[in-house]
Amino acid sequence: MTVDLTRPLDLPVLFQGGMGVAVSDWRLAGAVARVGQLGVVAGTALDVVHARRLADGDPGGHLRLAYAHFPVPAMADSVLNRWFRPAGRPTDVRYRNVPMFTEVPSAELRALTIMANFAEVWLAKDGHDGQVGINYLEKVQLPTPYAVWGAMLAGVDAVLMGAGIPAGIPALLNALADGDPVTYRHTVTGAAADDDFSLRFDPTEVMGSPAPRLARPPFLAIVSSHTLAMFLAKDPATRPDGFVVEGASAGGHNAPPRGPRQLDELGQPIYGQRDQVDLTRLAGTGLPFWLAGGYADPDQLVAALAAGAAGVQVGTAFALCAESGIAPELKRSMVAAALAGDATVFTDPDASPSGYPFKVVRLPGTIGDPSVSATRERVCDLGFLREAFKQDDGTVGYRCPSEPVDAYVRKGGAIEDTVGRLCLCNGLLATVQLGQVRVGKVEAPLVTAGDDLEKVVQVFAGDSGSWTAADVVHHVMSTHGS
């Protein structure tokens, strides 16, 4: 496929961040798209999200409605037959485990992943003509070819990816749009220069006939430095269609500071001048960019546009709105803490198995509460942030610094890498009411937010303590036209 790199991007000024695991699900993304801005579905762990929603009986029948529109009915039927429980799941019964990804996933896992990404985008786009994107993490590589193809089958309007160097996404989108077999780089620790651990996927195998040509969505690389942006932009093979520039104040994962590790008196990473993005050099790539991290404010939008940005991305204000996937009681607790001036957002340098700093809201009863995290038994049964490594026999193994320490060390991991690690996979699923049940007890949630949490709540909470996605859009766009 020949891609016109000079074409203007027909994307809105305001992006809703693709947050957490199902925090920005189809409901939130659709609500934002309906009022003219870019709604973004969180693509991380959608296979598990849908398996658990189906186990809970698919309240409202939304997933089954979307699956009925999938172009391969037999695949939709196989997913429903495997995961759907019409009567739902008793709340004290554990969810059935979804197999963890390897470089050659089972047909069952591949089907679930494709279907989940298709359905999430289809539902977000249903009933309006607004635009919907999907967000992935480069560090979660194994599901990517299948997930992206599922989203493209549903007509996704943009693909966003951060948490790494997403150099392979433009070529992946090109091949999938043409219905061609794809090869996608898989990072394996200890691999030799001549090792090939690439992921391979042929859409024709799923269709049972030549795969359809699809619209190739624009790709936006999420970066935190102009250096990475310039690196990606210089080669047509890796060049994205635009950038989202996330500052260190944004929620979720943050890029680590440049240079040797330094922590402040609270134990948070110290960011300095080297971590500031030079917007002039970024603009020199010739590609549009959106700024993220503390931009839920009309004046900030004006400043971003004046600095050459095409717009802004907003996260925390949408994460706490009525349509987000965060459990209502957690939203209420976060809003109450913020209004009381007691909301603590801690940039934890060690929490994430990925090694990236991760913002944790220290809310009682959650994994952000040290007394809760200290008593959680280590288990790794989801594995999205595992590290792939080359074993002595030349095959690929997987380890996670948040798994049981003995198991991690036995696989060649350094014991010091396990200190302070949290299970983001299980914690984030619990945040959206999909936590696993272990010995009659549900996993504790893990909540993240940007540094502007208290400011956001003070702006939006009003007398009711709640707000909608449309409220966020109208406020941010109030000086620009919404």
Protein Blocks (a to p, Z undefined) as FASTA:
>chain_A
ZZdfkbccdddfbdcddehjhklgmklmmmmmmnopacdddfehklmmmmmmmmnopghh
lmmmmmmmpcblklmmmmmmmmmcfkopafkbccdddddddfbdcfklmmmmmmmmmmmm
mmmmgopabdcdddddfklmmlmmmmmmmmmmnopabdcdehiaffklmmmmmmmmnopa
cddddddehiafkbccbdcddfklmnopacddddddddddddfbfklmmmmmmpmklmcf
bdcdddfkbghjddddehjddddfkopacddfklpccfklmmmnopacddeehiacfklm
mmmmmnopabdcdfklmmmmmkbmbdfklmmmmmmmmmnopaccdddfklpmnlpacddd
ddehiaklmklmmmpccddfkommpccdddfkopacdddfkbcfklmmmnopafklmgop
acfklmmmmmnopacceehiacdddddddfklmmmmmmmnmmnopacfklmmmmmmmmno
ZZ
